């Protein structure tokens, strides 16, 4: 249905591997022997892991989630786990869950917009190196809030009563706001620095994306001279220069 199956805080695989194989064969992407070109170490597809992808949302937010089930994915998704032989300690789980909150945050969007090696240059994406060099911390509060947001998305995906949607979306917004505030506090970000992040999210990124009319981040409207309000607006704007 063309819906993205991997979104911030949410992984929603739609088919099993055998169904995917049938689809690939029908599209002549692989031969009938069902062999694929390469299968990396299966370890990274099993069990607990942090998933993130290099594609960003239109507003430059990353896409990350903590996933515990077995799943396969393409090269555009990265799986982060402990080295083989290292057990999943509570500290490792907490760190990976903290990263979910950080990578999906305004702080990371600000970071990748200003420092990213690809975002805003080639396309709306981040190279995995942009994630790996992001300055991170470990925070039980950030980890807990991130998992609360993820849990609410799971509930939203499985909702039975349609009326629950508005309530769940409201809860998600509240939790996300708490998460953003906690990140600001944990990183000891000053009011001035927070203003720079806010300006990037609400002005700089929308200005950069202004050509994409379908983007939710577009803050520009086309002005029409046959519309009175638009014409008055243009007159007021021109008078600034005339008066000077």
ChimeraX attribute file (.defattr): number of C-alpha atoms within 10 A of each C-alpha:
attribute: neighborCount
match mode: 1-to-1
recipient: residues
	/A:1	5
	/A:2	4
	/A:3	8
	/A:4	10
	/A:5	11
	/A:6	18
	/A:7	19
	/A:8	23
	/A:9	26
	/A:10	21
	/A:11	20
	/A:12	12
	/A:13	12
	/A:14	11
	/A:15	8
	/A:16	10
	/A:17	10
	/A:18	10
	/A:19	10
	/A:20	12
	/A:21	18
	/A:22	14
	/A:23	13
	/A:24	16
	/A:25	14
	/A:26	12
	/A:27	10
	/A:28	10
	/A:29	12
	/A:30	16
	/A:31	13
	/A:32	12
	/A:33	7
	/A:34	13
	/A:35	10
	/A:36	11
	/A:37	6
	/A:38	6
	/A:39	8
	/A:40	8
	/A:41	8
	/A:42	10
	/A:43	12
	/A:44	21
	/A:45	21
	/A:46	16
	/A:47	12
	/A:48	19
	/A:49	23
	/A:50	20
	/A:51	26
	/A:52	27
	/A:53	23
	/A:54	22
	/A:55	20
	/A:56	22
	/A:57	18
	/A:58	18
	/A:59	21
	/A:60	27
	/A:61	24
	/A:62	28
	/A:63	23
	/A:64	27
	/A:65	26
	/A:66	25
	/A:67	20
	/A:68	12
	/A:69	11
	/A:70	13
	/A:71	15
	/A:72	14
	/A:73	12
	/A:74	7
	/A:75	9
	/A:76	11
	/A:77	16
	/A:78	18
	/A:79	18
	/A:80	14
	/A:81	21
	/A:82	15
	/A:83	10
	/A:84	8
	/A:85	6
	/A:86	9
	/A:87	10
	/A:88	14
	/A:89	10
	/A:90	8
	/A:91	12
	/A:92	15
	/A:93	18
	/A:94	19
	/A:95	19
	/A:96	22
	/A:97	26
	/A:98	25
	/A:99	26
	/A:100	27
	/A:101	31
	/A:102	26
	/A:103	23
	/A:104	26
	/A:105	23
	/A:106	23
	/A:107	22
	/A:108	23
	/A:109	25
	/A:110	21
	/A:111	18
	/A:112	25
	/A:113	23
	/A:114	12
	/A:115	13
	/A:116	21
	/A:117	16
	/A:118	16
	/A:119	21
	/A:120	17
	/A:121	10
	/A:122	9
	/A:123	10
	/A:124	19
	/A:125	23
	/A:126	23
	/A:127	16
	/A:128	17
	/A:129	11
	/A:130	18
	/A:131	20
	/A:132	9
	/A:133	8
	/A:134	15
	/A:135	10
	/A:136	14
	/A:137	13
	/A:138	17
	/A:139	18
	/A:140	13
	/A:141	16
	/A:142	26
	/A:143	21
	/A:144	16
	/A:145	22
	/A:146	26
	/A:147	19
	/A:148	18
	/A:149	22
	/A:150	23
	/A:151	15
	/A:152	18
	/A:153	20
	/A:154	15
	/A:155	14
	/A:156	19
	/A:157	12
	/A:158	9
	/A:159	13
	/A:160	10
	/A:161	8
	/A:162	9
	/A:163	9
	/A:164	12
	/A:165	15
	/A:166	11
	/A:167	11
	/A:168	16
	/A:169	14
	/A:170	11
	/A:171	16
	/A:172	19
	/A:173	12
	/A:174	12
	/A:175	18
	/A:176	19
	/A:177	14
	/A:178	15
	/A:179	24
	/A:180	19
	/A:181	13
	/A:182	17
	/A:183	22
	/A:184	17
	/A:185	11
	/A:186	14
	/A:187	12
	/A:188	11
	/A:189	15
	/A:190	11
	/A:191	10
	/A:192	9
	/A:193	12
	/A:194	15
	/A:195	12
	/A:196	14
	/A:197	20
	/A:198	15
	/A:199	13
	/A:200	21
	/A:201	21
	/A:202	15
	/A:203	15
	/A:204	16
	/A:205	21
	/A:206	21
	/A:207	15
	/A:208	13
	/A:209	22
	/A:210	17
	/A:211	11
	/A:212	12
	/A:213	12
	/A:214	10
	/A:215	14
	/A:216	13
	/A:217	21
	/A:218	20
	/A:219	14
	/A:220	12
	/A:221	9
	/A:222	6
	/A:223	12
	/A:224	11
	/A:225	12
	/A:226	8
	/A:227	9
	/A:228	10
	/A:229	12
	/A:230	15
	/A:231	14
	/A:232	12
	/A:233	13
	/A:234	14
	/A:235	11
	/A:236	12
	/A:237	11
	/A:238	11
	/A:239	11
	/A:240	9
	/A:241	8
	/A:242	8
	/A:243	6
	/A:244	5
